[in-house]
Amino acid sequence: MADGRAEPVSGAPPRRPWRDLRARAASALVLAPVALGAIWAGGPLFVALVAALALGLAYEWAGLCQAGRLGRDSWLGGTLLIALWAAALLWLRADPSAGRANVIVLTLVVWGSDVGAYLAGRLIGGPRLAPRVSPSKTWAGAAGGALASALVSAGAAKFLVLEVNVTGALLLGAGLSVIGQAGDLAESAIKRRCGVKDSGRLIPGHGGLLDRLDAALAVAPVAAILSLALGRGVVLWQ
């Protein structure tokens, strides 16, 4: 979720700022090394991680469809999106020369957007971004997410890749943040339609897998399309 807040149902009292920070930090300290280690290793370990996440996402999506009495078309559309996300990540990582750098930087960019939006939204606040869809999200949070994503994009790419187009990396990071936040808002709208705050309770401080990976579901296919257009072996941030 871009701003880190669970989606409130109508009439629910607002959460206190920073209430979930400790749980979020603890979850990140446990899960981030696992994810980055699997990406770095690639091969069967990465495939197993993506497959497990895809199954978990599909399970949560089925639960949302049941809770909101969504039709078969909605269930099928979400399931296909999850499959597309998994295929995009596997295809990106399978590139022997650029796959590791592309997926690691892509992952860090999504995380950077989430953290930047969370911090800016709580520290600055201000006008709401989409009050009817997600009352907790603000324009300041959206801008903070895009800025953090841009900086992480350039910094991580500079660390992992010898030759980096810094301007291009900044713009790509910001653009991917916007796409990810759009995916976050889409999931928020679905949860509001279904009358639930979180897609699950698997990850303390975050909710379910859909709550944690909503931005990635939108970003990974776009990155795969960009990689396909540029050709195999090309690091997106060069």
C-alpha positions in Angstrom: 0.0 0.0 0.0 1.5 3.3 -1.0 0.8 5.2 2.2 0.9 2.3 4.5 -2.5 2.7 6.0 -5.3 0.1 6.0 -8.4 1.2 4.2 -11.0 2.3 6.7 -14.6 1.2 6.2 -17.3 3.7 6.5 -17.6 5.1 10.0 -14.4 3.5 11.3 -12.3 5.7 13.6 -9.0 6.9 12.1 -5.8 5.3 13.2 -3.2 7.1 15.3 -0.2 8.2 13.3 2.8 5.8 13.5 0.7 3.2 15.3 1.7 0.5 12.9 5.3 1.6 12.3 6.9 -1.0 14.6 5.0 -3.9 13.0 5.8 -2.6 9.5 9.5 -2.3 10.4 9.7 -5.7 11.9 8.0 -7.3 8.9 10.4 -5.5 6.5 13.5 -6.7 8.4 12.3 -10.3 8.1 10.9 -10.3 4.6 13.2 -8.0 2.7 16.3 -10.1 3.0 14.3 -13.2 2.0 13.0 -11.5 -1.2 16.3 -9.9 -2.1 18.2 -13.2 -1.5 15.8 -15.1 -3.8 16.1 -12.5 -6.5 19.9 -12.5 -6.3 20.1 -16.3 -6.4 17.6 -16.7 -9.2 16.8 -20.1 -10.5 14.5 -22.5 -8.6 14.6 -20.4 -5.4 13.2 -17.4 -7.2 10.7 -19.4 -9.1 9.5 -21.0 -5.8 9.1 -17.6 -4.2 7.1 -16.1 -7.1 4.9 -19.3 -7.3 4.2 -19.1 -3.5 3.3 -15.4 -3.7 1.1 -16.0 -6.7 -0.8 -18.7 -5.0 -1.2 -16.5 -1.9 -2.4 -13.6 -4.0 -4.9 -15.8 -5.9 -6.3 -17.1 -2.5 -6.7 -13.6 -1.2 -8.3 -12.4 -4.4 -10.8 -15.3 -4.3 -11.7 -14.2 -0.7 -12.3 -10.6 -1.8 -14.5 -11.7 -4.7 -16.5 -13.8 -2.3 -16.8 -11.1 0.3 -17.9 -8.5 -2.2 -20.0 -10.9 -4.2 -18.0 -10.1 -7.3 -18.8 -12.0 -10.5 -16.9 -14.6 -12.3 -15.5 -12.1 -14.7 -14.0 -10.1 -11.9 -12.4 -13.2 -10.4 -11.0 -14.2 -13.7 -9.6 -10.8 -14.5 -7.8 -10.6 -11.1 -6.4 -14.1 -11.5 -5.1 -13.3 -15.0 -3.4 -10.1 -13.6 -1.7 -12.2 -10.9 -0.5 -14.7 -13.5 0.7 -11.8 -15.7 2.6 -10.3 -12.7 4.3 -13.7 -12.0 5.2 -14.3 -15.7 6.6 -10.7 -16.0 8.9 -11.2 -13.0 10.1 -14.7 -14.1 10.7 -13.4 -17.6 12.7 -10.4 -16.3 14.8 -12.4 -14.0 15.5 -15.1 -16.6 17.6 -12.6 -18.6 21.2 -13.9 -17.9 22.9 -10.6 -18.3 20.4 -8.0 -17.0 17.8 -10.0 -15.1 19.3 -9.7 -11.6 19.9 -5.9 -11.8 16.5 -5.2 -13.4 14.5 -7.2 -10.8 16.4 -6.0 -7.8 16.2 -2.3 -8.8 12.5 -2.7 -9.7 11.8 -4.2 -6.3 13.7 -1.5 -4.5 11.9 1.2 -6.5 8.5 -0.2 -5.4 9.6 -0.4 -1.8 11.0 3.2 -2.0 7.7 4.4 -3.3 5.8 2.8 -0.5 8.1 4.1 2.2 8.3 7.6 0.8 4.5 7.8 0.5 4.1 6.5 4.1 6.5 9.0 5.6 5.4 12.0 3.6 1.7 11.3 4.1 2.1 11.1 7.9 4.6 14.0 8.3 3.0 16.4 5.9 -0.6 15.3 5.5 -2.6 17.8 3.5 -5.3 17.4 0.8 -6.5 13.9 0.1 -5.6 12.3 -3.1 -8.8 10.3 -3.7 -11.1 10.7 -0.7 -13.9 8.5 -2.0 -11.6 5.7 -2.8 -8.9 5.9 -0.1 -9.4 8.7 2.5 -6.0 8.1 4.1 -3.9 8.9 0.9 -2.8 12.4 0.3 -1.2 14.4 -2.5 1.9 14.9 -0.3 2.2 11.1 0.1 1.9 10.6 -3.6 4.6 13.2 -4.3 6.8 11.7 -1.5 6.4 8.3 -3.0 7.4 9.5 -6.5 10.4 11.4 -5.2 11.7 8.5 -3.0 11.2 6.1 -5.9 13.2 8.3 -8.2 16.0 8.6 -5.8 16.1 4.9 -5.0 16.0 4.2 -8.7 19.0 6.3 -9.5 20.9 5.2 -6.4 20.3 1.5 -6.7 21.1 1.5 -10.4 24.3 3.4 -9.8 25.3 0.8 -7.2 24.5 -2.3 -9.3 25.2 -1.0 -12.8 28.5 0.5 -14.0 27.0 2.9 -16.5 23.8 4.6 -15.6 21.7 7.3 -17.2 20.9 9.2 -14.0 18.3 11.4 -15.5 16.6 8.5 -17.2 16.8 6.5 -13.9 15.2 9.3 -12.0 12.4 9.7 -14.5 11.8 5.9 -14.7 11.6 5.6 -11.0 9.1 8.4 -10.7 7.0 7.0 -13.5 6.9 3.5 -12.0 5.9 5.0 -8.7 2.9 6.7 -10.4 1.9 3.4 -12.0 2.3 1.6 -8.7 0.2 4.1 -6.8 -2.5 3.7 -9.5 -2.4 0.0 -8.8 -2.7 0.7 -5.1 -5.7 3.0 -5.6 -7.4 0.3 -7.7 -7.0 -2.2 -4.9 -8.3 0.3 -2.5 -11.4 0.8 -4.6 -12.0 -3.0 -4.7 -11.6 -3.3 -1.0 -14.0 -0.5 -0.4 -16.5 -2.2 -2.8 -16.1 -5.4 -0.8 -16.4 -3.6 2.6 -13.0 -4.8 4.0 -10.0 -2.9 5.4 -7.3 -5.4 4.4 -7.0 -8.3 2.0 -5.7 -10.5 4.7 -3.7 -10.6 8.0 -0.6 -12.5 6.8 1.9 -9.6 7.2 1.9 -7.6 10.4 1.6 -3.9 9.8 0.7 -4.4 6.1 -2.3 -6.7 6.0 -2.4 -9.3 3.3 -0.2 -10.1 0.3 -2.5 -8.0 -2.0 -2.0 -5.0 0.3 1.7 -5.4 0.1 2.0 -6.2 -3.6 -0.7 -4.1 -5.1 1.8 -1.7 -6.6 4.1 -4.5 -7.8 1.1 -6.1 -9.7 0.9 -2.9 -11.8 4.6 -2.2 -12.1 6.1 -5.6 -13.1 4.2 -6.0 -16.3 5.1 -2.5 -17.4 8.7 -3.1 -16.7 8.6 -6.4 -18.7 7.0 -4.6 -21.7 9.7 -2.0 -21.5 12.4 -4.7 -21.4 10.8 -6.4 -24.3 10.9 -3.2 -26.3 14.5 -2.5 -25.5 15.7 -6.1 -26.1 17.1 -8.8 -23.9 20.4 -8.0 -22.1 19.5 -4.4 -21.6 19.4 -3.0 -18.1 16.4 -0.7 -17.9 18.3 2.0 -16.0 21.2 2.3 -18.4 
